[in-house]
Amino acid sequence: MLTYDLCIIGAGVGGGALARALAPTGKRILLLNRLGSLPRESENWDPKKLFTEDRYKSDERWTDDATGAPFRPGMYYWLGGNTKVYGSALLRLHPKDFGPLQTLDGLSPAWPISYDDLAPFYDRAERIYDVHGARGADPFDPPASGPYPHPAIPHDPRIEEVAEGLRRQGVQAFELPMGVKYSHEDPGGGAFVLRETFEAMGRAAFDGYPDLLHLKADAETATVTPALHYDNVDLVVADVTRIGTDATGRTVTHVEATVDGEPTTFRADVFALCAGAVNSAALLLRSASDAHPDGLANGSGAVGRHFMRHVTSKFYTAASDTPNPTRFQKTLAVNDFYFGVPGDPEWEDVPLGHIHLMGKHAGWQILQDLGKGAMTPAEADALAAHSVDWWVQTEDLPLRDNRVTLGPDGGLRVRYTETNRRAQEHLMDRLEAALRPLGFDRFVRVAMPLGVVNHQCGTCRMGRDPAASVVDVSGRAHEVTNLYVADASVFPSSAATNPTLTIAANALRVAEHLTSDVL
């Protein structure tokens, strides 16, 4: 077997960004991922196959530690990871998110790095992911060196009506930053596809769908595929089961994996773990040894702890007299109450969270969310015909007892106590109050269950104190000289913003450190 300069475990957002950034160095890079490319087939756009039959979704079961009940998590292990079905919302954290922040249910901790440390890498990540947006339209837009790489995707007519109506109510709704290959002009140079091609997707087949046309800027198309154009980068489809060290436990020597049903060992000088917050923690726990009896790099006891996933809800809002024929709906967002409600003594300094539109939902999808008996299919269809569908997310706290562990059979167990739910309910109250004068008269809230883990983070937190964290500010494990972690598991807090762009930016920062100081 070849010995590589760098072995990256996981080809999602973090692993893909590392591979793309380091490929031009000429170093021998091995990228290991559990599955290959998600098949490109007509079923990519079949909503019943996706949302009823769960095609492409992992069939594994995790256990809710509080109840002992198994559940099927929303996990996709293809190249690109969960971004193969994400909605491409790509937002930065705010500078205040990197400091201590008092929330309704407790203090959100500070990061050991600042926004300024990530700002240049946010710029690079936005270019890599073809982000479209309108800089400054968000009242809480973080500082940036320039405009978005591409103009914002325009709203469909009904969404433009809602946006203008919210602005009349004093809510500064803004164009959601999105990663998509979409042209506003003639792409004579071939850099971007025609808008007509984008429309050929059916436009609705985007949020929650794999992208048959590869117009979505997911981690595979934006980072993994470009990295694999380099001869020094190898991809192997492998299920990594254990990380092995030398006798001292200070140096990783190899990883053990299953390839085509056969046990296989891969060796490298440096290793980067990018398997996602839950699976990165689980792999470290499975790699316990005499030198690391509680799990690799777990002298602090923090591996698997401080699990976060955001407090999330779907919020269906309908104006009974105004249909919503929109197909590509996900273009609008609201951050007015991200850090509180100005002028309200009770909520002025209480962060409430972030809101953006989802892909347009059909009646049968609403019925799936609500469960049997909530309404008839005809009632659900009528609601869907008029509804403007929102995704609402609020910061949850990194409680030490919110954690990922291994059961007696080696299976994953997740313990999670939700925080800041009342803040999220008030956030929806605020949006509802702004929509009622616009003719909206029906409001349905659906809290997301534990299996919705697309925003998982926090299980291998970054910090300066080895007694309270797993990795240092460079992403290197405190106790292992050549092991790095570069996914959302290193987040000390979740903030209230989608994590994808921050994962990519931080991985690019780690890549720069590896280039200058390690490889």
Residue, then its C-alpha position, 0 to 999 in steps of 0.5 A: m500500500l502507498t503511504y500518503d502525505l495526508c489521509i482525509i476521512g470523509a468527503g463532505v464539506g470539510g474533507g472536500a475543502l481540504a482536498r481542493a485546497l491542498a491538491p495543488t501542493g503536489k502532496r500525495i493525498l488520499l480521500l476516503n469516503r463511505l460511498g461513491s457518487l450518488p447515482r444520477e437518475s430520474e429518481n433524483w427528482d421523484p419526490k415520492k422516492l425521496f421523501t416517502e421511500d427515503r431513496y439515497k438516505s442511509d438505512e442505519r438506525w441510531t438510538d435516542d438515549a433518553t427513550g431507548a427508541p431507535f430512529r433513522p437519522g437524515m444522513y447521506y454518505w455519498l460523495g459530498g455528504n448531506t450537501k447532496v440534498y441540502g438547499s444551498a443556503l450559504l451564510r456566514l456567522h456574525p462576528k458576535d457569534f464568535g464571542p460569548l452570547q447570552t441566550l434565553d436558556g444559558l450562555s453560548p460560549a466563545w470560540p477561540i478564534s474570531y470572525d476576523d480569523l475566518a473572514p478571508f476564508y469565508d471570501r474563498a469559500e463563497r467563490i468556491y461555492d458560487v454564492h449568489g447574494a446581495r451584500g448589505a441587504d441583510p441588516f446583520d450582514p457580517p463585514a466582507s471584503g467585497p460583494y458576493p461572487h454573483p448577484a442574488i437569485p431573483h424572487d418569483p412574483r409571489i415571493e417578491e410580494v411577500a418580501e415587499g409586504l414584510r418591508r412595509q411592516g418594518v421587517q428587513a427581509f433579504e435575498l438568501p445567499m445561495g450556492v448554485k450555478y445560475s446565470h443572469e447573463d449570456p454565459g458566452g465563456g461557458a462559466f455558468v449554465l443558462r437560466e433556462t437550464f436551471e429552470a429545466m430542473g423543474r425548479a422545485a427539485f432543489d431543496g431536499y433533492p439530489d441535483l441531476l444536472h449538477l447545478k447545485a454547488d454541493a461539496e462534491t461538485a464544488t470541491v471533491t471533483p476539482a480536487l480529483h482532477y489532480d493526479n496526486v489525489d486518490l479517492v477510495v470508497a472505504d468504510v473506516t472503522r478505526i484509527g490506529t496509533d503507535a505504542t505511545g498513542r501520540t502518533v497516528t500510523h494508519v486507519e483500518a477500513t473495509v473496502d469491497g468487503e475486505p479489511t484494508t489498512f491505509r497509512a499516511d504521515v498526517f490524518a484529517l478527520c472530516a466524517g461529520a460531528v456524530n461520526s467523527a466523534a464515534l470513530l474516535l470513541r471506537s479507536a480506544s486503546d491502552a494509550h487512549p482508554d476512553g477514545l482517541a484524543n479523549g483525555s478531556g472527556a469531551v469527545g462526543r459531548h456538547f452535541m448541537r443540531h439547532v432548534t428547528s421548525k417548519f412554519y407553514t404560513a398561508a393567505s387563504d385568498t392568495p395562491n402561491p404558484t411559486r416553484f423555486q421558493k427558497t430565495l428570501a430570509v429574515n434576520d431582524f430578530y437574530f439578536g433580539v427584538p429592538g424596543d421590546p423590554e422582555w426580548e430586546d437582548v434575547p437572540l431568537g434566530h434565523i428564518h428563510l424560505m424552504g423549497k415549496h412543499a406539496g400537500w402530501q408533504i405537509l401531511q407527512d409532517l403533521g401525521k395522520g388525522a391532522m387534516t384531510p388530503a384535500e385540506a392539505d392540498a388547499l393549504a399547500a396551494h396558498s402556503v409560503d413555507w419557512w424554515v426556522q432555526t434557533e441556536d441551541l446550547p452545547l450542554r455537556d450531557n448532550r452527547v454521542t456515545l456507543g452502545p454495547d453493540g457498538g451502535l450510535r446513541v444520541r442524548y439531546t435535551e433541547t434548549n431555547r425552544r421558547a425563543q424560537e416560538h417567539l421568533m415565529d410569533r414575530l413573523e406571524a405578526a408581520l404576515r397577518p397584515l399581508g393577508f396571511d391567516r393560517f399558520v402551522r408550526v412543526a418542530m423537527p424531530l431528533g432525526v433531523v441532524n443536518h446541522q450537527c456540530g460540537t462533538c470535538r470542540m476546538g479550544r485552547d485548554p486541552a482539559a476542556s476541548v479536543v482540538d487546538v485552534s489549528g484543528r490538531a488534536h491536543e493529544v495526537t501530533n498528526l491528527y486534525v479535525a476539520d468538520a462541524s464537530v469542532f464548533p464550540s457553539s452552533a450560532a443560528t446560521n446554517p453551518t456549511l459555509t463556516i465548515a468550508a471556511n474553517a477547513l480552508r483555514v486548517a488547509e493553510h496551516l497544513t500547507s505552511d507548517v505541516l506538509 
